[in-house]
Amino acid sequence: MKVKVNFQKKIITQNTSKEELVFQTNGILQNNVLSFIDNEQVVNVITLKLPVVIIERKGERHSFLTFEQNKTTTLLLKTNFGNLSIDIYTHKLTYENSKLEIIYDVVETNDENKTYELNIDLK
C-alpha cells in the first residue's frame, strides 16, 4: 500500500529539542515493512515487528539499527573505511495508529549519551 511518510528526527538535550532531520516523502507499507527514499536519496527499510523495530539505511554508508524498548541493542555502520558498532538504548518504542515513535540514546565513546526522538507518521 502506498503511504505518505512524515519523518522527523530530533536531538534532545536537557530541556530542549532540536530538529535534526525533517522531510516528507512517499513510501510503500507491505507486511509491516515500510520502504522509502529519504531526502539524501538513501533507501530506508523499516521492519515493524513489535516488540522489535529494525531500521536499515542502504546508501554509501549502510546502517542497521535494532530497537527494543528498555534494552541495549546495536547500531551497525558499514562504510568503505570499515565497520563501526555502537550501542543504543531504547527508552520508548510505540507503533500505534500508523505512528512510530522511538526515543533512544546513542552511547558515545566518551561515556556521554545523545538522546534522539524519531517520529514517523504514515498517512
N, C-alpha and C positions, 0 to 999 in steps of 0.2 A: 504494500500500500504506500502511495506517495504521501509524504508529510512535509510540513514546513518546520524547520528546525530553528528555534531561537536559542542561541548559545551565549552564555555569559559566564566568565571566569573572573573571580576577584581574589585579591590578596588581602588577608585580614591581619591587621596589626593592632594591638592594644584595643582602642575604641573606634578604629576607623576601618573602612574597607575601600580598596582602590581597584577600579576595573582594570583588568589586565588584557582581556580579550572579549570582545562582543561582536557578534555578527548574526545575520540571518541567511539561511540557505534552504535548499530543498534536499530532501533525503528520502530513503526508502526504508520502511519498517516491515520486516518479514520474519515471522517465527521468533520474536523477541530479539532480533538483531537489527540495529539501526546503522545504516551506511550513509555517509555524506562527504562532500568535499568542503573543506573549510576555506577561509579567506586567504590562506597561504598556499592554496591549491594542493593540499595534502589530503589523502583519503583517510577517513576516520571510520572505524568499525567498532560499535559499542554493543556488547552482548549483555542483555538484561536477564540474567538467570538468578534472581534473588535466592539466597542472600548474598550472592556474588555478582559484581558488575566488572566486566573486563573492557578496557578501552585500548584499542590498538590504533596507532597513527603510522601510516605507511608512506614515507617520503624519503628524502635524502637522509634524514635521521629517523630511524624506526624506533618507536617507543611502544611499550607494552606495560599497562598498568592494571593491577588487580586490586579491587576494593572489596572489603568485607567489614561491616560495622564492628567497631571496638576491637579490631585486630590489626596487627602489623603485617603488611604484605610488601611487595616489591615493585619498584619501577625499574624496568629494564630498558636501557637506551643503547641502541646499536648505531654506530657511525662508521665512517671509513677509517677512523683512527683507533677503533676498538670498541669494546662494550663497557658499559657502566651500570652498576646495580646500586639502587638507592632504596632505603627503607621508607615506607609511607605508612602512616597510621590513620585509619578512617574513624572519625568521630561520629559522623551521621551518614546514613545511606538510605534514601527513600525513593521509591518509584510508584507514584500514585497519580491517577487521573492524567496520564500522559506527561507527567512532570518528573524528571530525575533531579535529585538534589544530593550532592556529595560534599561533605566538609571533611578535609583531610590535612594532615601535616606532612611535609616533606622533611625528613630528618637530615639536617645538614651535617657535614663532617666536622664542623667546629662546635658540635653539640647544641646548636641553635635550630629551632624549627621554624619553617614558614608555613602558615596556615592558608589554605585555599578553599574557596567555595565555588563549586561548579554547579550551574543550573542549566538544564536543557529542557525546554518546553516544546512539546510536539503539538501541532495543530492539524 
